Each structure stands twice: as structure tokens, then as C-alpha cells.
Amino acid sequence: MERTNRLAVFLNGLVKENPLLILSIGLCSSLAVTTNVFNGIGMGLAMTFVLIMSELIISLFRRQIPEDIRLPIFIIIIAAFTTIVQLLLNAYIPALSEALGVFLPLIVVNCIIMGRVESYASKNTVLDSVLDAIGMGLGYTWVLFIISLVRELLGNGTFFGIHVLPETYTIGFFSRAPGGFFVFGLLTAITVGISKKAAAKKGDTK
């Protein structure tokens, strides 16, 4: 039973409680960086790393963190791991660091991370918190990948910078901000529609 519960914790972030499609938090940076797949995956992995490490540390020391100053401590921990990500990207993948720009340091105040450490990691065990972080991180990353894939392919005719479509078949709308909102809205509608059908089907079988 415990294994089933932990599997549910991991899977929640992928679809059921997806931070972007269902909870609709952290949208600003998500839509800003998804102009190409390289940036989308890079942002997703950076966020996942910070989320996992922050939840791990906060869960590990949750009983020692004073209740009245917990939020400043959470921010300090998140900021530390965000700085680590920035330094690593600056050293090894400077092109990605430059492309993500200001949205990389803004991971510190991203609602997804703060929400999970406050509502989950500060109240649950280390293993459960890490599983929650991995699920939420992967859920965030796969949505960024899909959005950036559609926007790069249709907007620029490229995939990871490699031209796969003639320029005459591209639609500039998708490479601009409105295109990001359009793809996100379409993806959200599809997800909600599938979820409702699955719930209805489950109700009919009872």
C-alpha cells in the first residue's frame, strides 16, 4: 500500500496536479523561454534540479526550522541551489545561460518551488518529498518541451536549431508571445478534456 501511495505522489505532478496545465502557476517564465526546444528543456531541468534539492533539504530539516521564520529560510535554500545552477550553466553551457537570461535567477521566486516546499516538503518525509519534486519537475519539463517543440517547429521551421521545414511553411505567430499563449491554452484544453473523459469513464464503470 505504501508503494502505491508513493507512486501516486510521483505521478501527481505529471498530469493530475501538473503545475502548469492544472495549477497554472509559474506561467510567466514558462511561456517566455519556450521559443525553442533547447531553452525549454534547459529551463525545465534547471527548475527540476532546484526543486528536488530544495524539497530534499527542507524536508530533512523540517523539524529544526522555526515556524515563524520558515519562509525566509525556504527562500535562502532555494536561492542557494538557484545560484549553483546559474554558476554551472555559466561555466559549461553559457549559450543556455544567456538565452534564459533573467528568468534563470527568477527561479528563486517561482511559485511552483515555493508552493511545493511550503505545502509538501515542510510536512512530509524526505523520500516522499523527493518523489513529489521529481514528479512536479518532470511534469513541468514535459509541458515546456511540448510547447517549445510546437513553437519552434511551426514558428521557425527548426528542431534544436536544425531546419526541418521550408520557410514558406512557417507561421511567425508561433514564435511570438501570443503564439505561446495559444499553444499553452490548446494544451490545457486537451488535458482537461482527456481528464474529464477519463473521470466520466471511471464513474460509468462503478
QUIPEWO-V682068 format. One line per field, one symbol per residue. phi: phi as a letter, one per 40 degrees, with the letter a starting at -180 (. if undefined). burial: # if it has 9 or more other C-alpha atoms within 8 Angstrom, else .. A space follows every 50 residues. Layout:
phi: ???
burial: ???
//
This chain:
phi: .ccccccccccdccbdbdcccbcfbgcdcccccccacdcccdcccccccc ccccccccccbcccccccbccdcdcccccccccccdcccccbbcccdccc fcccccddbccccccccccbccbbcccccccccccccccccccccccccc cccccbgbbfgccbbcdcccbddccbddcccccccccccccccccccccc cccccc
burial: .....#..#######.######...#...########.############ #########..#..#....#..###.###.###.##.###..##.##..# ..###.##.#.#######.###.###.##################.#### #########.....#....###.####.###.##..##..#......... ......
//
